[in-house]
């Protein structure tokens, strides 16, 4: 599935109409899909208010109103202006009450409804809202005003009825489907049903925060009508499952790859443990954690399944002598994760510089003696995260030193240091930035954050459709790096490993949030949810 701009979706609908799937047929399919989704999510709803705008979005809503009425629900449609078209006549004939200003009390209809369908404005609208539509949404907002708040959780609950659920047709009215901007009156939906493909604005804030659950419904666009080749993908369970390597029952630990994790320092012991835990949860056969030797006792009980390599260190920070100790191991593993928790202390900086054959600034100034010249080691497929990225960003030409198919996993701040862009510019155009720098650096680039983006040098990009503030905690990214590295060690191509790892990580986060809430969940809770995420992924993909 692709993510489209409004214009790209409009062109697809035009091509579908020319190919024989008429606009009327697509509208019928869209309205039926909205009605079915509403009935499935809210089976106890009995009274429905449908807000109907003047355009095609309103037509979709009227079709949905007819289907809901046919299923025995009491349905009233509030029209922003009179309509006399096929959809309105069909709805009236089925018993849907069609009302306009002066023909009823909109506030009373809102307060007594179990379900509200928002079909006022569709993809062609742009904020700010004006006129009749703004007035309707203002009255909706007033009628939905929150009931009195309890001062203490043990005081009796207010007697006011719970508010109606809102189902948005394509998107909540007043959002910009390209930029994600919203009008202050844009309602907050519980469920959004969009058609054929999600739109760019569905994954941009603040609109993304108004959608509730997002469903994508088939409206019968013929298979020969294809989306633009450069449109980014959105990951789903079926596509992720198709990427995964086979896992034969007769396999042994050597069958599922060996991963090396180079991570941790005295101040960031947990980073080493979490990265290793993520790798172990990925299904990798053997995970070797290389860390400053003094940390072994602290980490062993957290990841007893791992094997260990004790690295030379200075006060718990890895030193450059570790490079030669790692050299033979690089030839034995299928992938390596380097960077979480290494710190940017001088010793760690020199270690990374020597690992990649970069000139050490302190040596160039004559402050540290130059060692005997020695070629950097041949490196396995890499996942570079955290401090490895921050140290590399200090050097010109760092990307040229990376082995082919390296995966970088920066958050926006790290991406700003690597690219020289501002964090604001990166957040404003996440897909475009990820694509451009994946091409420049010839890497697979995973740009973390709400709706993580994965891009490869050839231009392919995939968005991970999860936003979860519970993941915005130190250690979550370490776990992700380990997951991706583990999948890479099992033989997955770099782009697929990054996409699948990010999806699984986000899905586990969603499962943990449902149980514990975004505030209370920790990266350790996230790690514990990964096995459930694997099971959930298999179940969803099989549907």
GIWO-V663196 format. One record per residue. PSI is psi as a letter, one per 30 degrees, with the letter a starting at -180 (none if undefined). Layout:
# GIWO-V663196
psi->PSI
psi->PSI
This chain:
# GIWO-V663196
psi->k
psi->l
psi->k
psi->l
psi->l
psi->e
psi->e
psi->e
psi->e
psi->e
psi->e
psi->e
psi->e
psi->e
psi->e
psi->e
psi->e
psi->f
psi->f
psi->f
psi->j
psi->l
psi->e
psi->e
psi->e
psi->e
psi->e
psi->e
psi->e
psi->e
psi->e
psi->e
psi->e
psi->e
psi->e
psi->e
psi->e
psi->e
psi->e
psi->e
psi->e
psi->i
psi->f
psi->f
psi->k
psi->e
psi->k
psi->k
psi->k
psi->j
psi->k
psi->k
psi->a
psi->f
psi->a
psi->e
psi->e
psi->e
psi->e
psi->e
psi->e
psi->e
psi->e
psi->e
psi->e
psi->e
psi->e
psi->e
psi->e
psi->f
psi->g
psi->g
psi->l
psi->j
psi->k
psi->k
psi->k
psi->j
psi->k
psi->f
psi->l
psi->k
psi->k
psi->i
psi->a
psi->e
psi->e
psi->e
psi->e
psi->e
psi->e
psi->e
psi->f
psi->f
psi->g
psi->k
psi->j
psi->j
psi->k
psi->l
psi->k
psi->f
psi->g
psi->l
psi->j
psi->e
psi->e
psi->e
psi->e
psi->e
psi->f
psi->f
psi->k
psi->f
psi->k
psi->k
psi->k
psi->j
psi->h
psi->e
psi->k
psi->b
psi->f
psi->f
psi->l
psi->k
psi->l
psi->l
psi->k
psi->l
psi->b
psi->e
psi->e
psi->e
psi->e
psi->e
psi->e
psi->e
psi->e
psi->e
psi->e
psi->e
psi->f
psi->g
psi->k
psi->k
psi->l
psi->k
psi->k
psi->k
psi->f
psi->k
psi->f
psi->f
psi->l
psi->k
psi->k
psi->l
psi->f
psi->k
psi->l
psi->l
psi->l
psi->l
psi->k
psi->k
psi->j
psi->k
psi->j
psi->e
psi->l
psi->k
psi->k
psi->f
psi->l
psi->j
psi->f
psi->e
psi->f
psi->g
psi->l
psi->l
psi->k
psi->f
psi->f
psi->k
psi->l
psi->j
psi->l
psi->f
psi->k
psi->k
psi->j
psi->l
psi->k
psi->e
psi->k
psi->l
psi->l
psi->e
psi->f
psi->f
psi->g
psi->k
psi->k
psi->f
psi->e
psi->f
psi->f
psi->g
psi->f
psi->b
psi->k
psi->k
psi->k
psi->k
psi->k
psi->k
psi->g
psi->g
psi->k
psi->k
psi->f
psi->f
psi->j
psi->l
psi->l
psi->k
psi->f
psi->g
psi->k
psi->l
psi->l
psi->k
psi->k
psi->l
psi->e
psi->e
psi->e
psi->e
psi->e
psi->f
psi->f
psi->k
psi->l
psi->l
psi->i
psi->k
psi->f
psi->g
psi->l
psi->l
psi->e
psi->f
psi->f
psi->g
psi->l
psi->k
psi->k
psi->k
psi->k
psi->j
psi->l
psi->l
psi->l
psi->e
psi->f
psi->h
psi->e
psi->e
psi->e
psi->e
psi->e
psi->e
psi->e
psi->e
psi->e
psi->e
psi->e
psi->e
psi->f
psi->f
psi->g
psi->k
psi->e
psi->k
psi->k
psi->k
psi->j
psi->j
psi->l
psi->k
psi->f
psi->f
psi->f
psi->e
psi->e
psi->e
psi->f
psi->e
psi->f
psi->e
psi->i
psi->f
psi->f
psi->l
psi->l
psi->k
psi->j
psi->k
psi->k
psi->k
psi->l
psi->j
psi->h
psi->g
psi->k
psi->k
psi->l
psi->f
psi->f
psi->f
psi->e
psi->e
psi->e
psi->f
psi->e
psi->f
psi->e
psi->e
psi->f
psi->f
psi->l
psi->f
psi->l
psi->k
psi->k
psi->k
psi->e
psi->k
psi->g
psi->f
psi->l
psi->g
psi->l
psi->e
psi->e
psi->e
psi->e
psi->e
psi->e
psi->e
psi->e
psi->e
psi->e
psi->g
psi->h
psi->k
psi->k
psi->k
psi->e
psi->e
psi->e
psi->e
psi->f
psi->g
psi->f
psi->k
psi->k
psi->k
psi->l
psi->k
psi->k
psi->k
psi->k
psi->l
psi->l
psi->k
psi->k
psi->l
psi->k
psi->k
psi->j
psi->k
psi->l
psi->c
psi->f
psi->e
psi->e
psi->e
psi->e
psi->e
psi->f
psi->f
psi->k
psi->k
psi->g
psi->e
psi->f
psi->f
psi->f
psi->k
psi->l
psi->k
psi->g
psi->k
psi->k
psi->k
psi->i
psi->k
psi->l
psi->e
psi->e
psi->e
psi->e
psi->e
psi->e
psi->e
psi->f
psi->f
psi->l
psi->l
psi->e
psi->e
psi->e
psi->e
psi->f
psi->f
psi->i
psi->e
psi->e
psi->e
psi->e
psi->e
psi->e
psi->e
psi->f
psi->e
psi->e
psi->e
psi->f
psi->h
psi->l
psi->k
psi->k
psi->j
psi->j
psi->l
psi->a
psi->k
psi->i
psi->k
psi->k
psi->k
psi->l
psi->l
psi->f
psi->f
psi->f
psi->k
psi->k
psi->k
psi->k
psi->j
psi->h
psi->k
psi->k
psi->j
psi->f
psi->f
psi->f
psi->i
psi->k
psi->k
psi->f
psi->e
psi->e
psi->e
psi->e
psi->e
psi->e
psi->e
psi->e
psi->e
psi->e
psi->e
psi->e
psi->e
psi->f
psi->g
psi->g
psi->k
psi->l
psi->e
psi->e
psi->e
psi->e
psi->e
psi->e
psi->e
psi->e
psi->e
psi->e
psi->e
psi->e
psi->e
psi->e
psi->e
psi->e
psi->e
psi->e
psi->e
psi->e
psi->e
psi->e
psi->f
psi->l
psi->e
psi->e
psi->f
psi->l
psi->l
psi->e
psi->e
psi->e
psi->e
psi->e
psi->f
psi->f
psi->e
psi->e
psi->e
psi->e
psi->e
psi->e
psi->e
psi->e
psi->e
psi->e
psi->e
psi->f
psi->f
psi->none
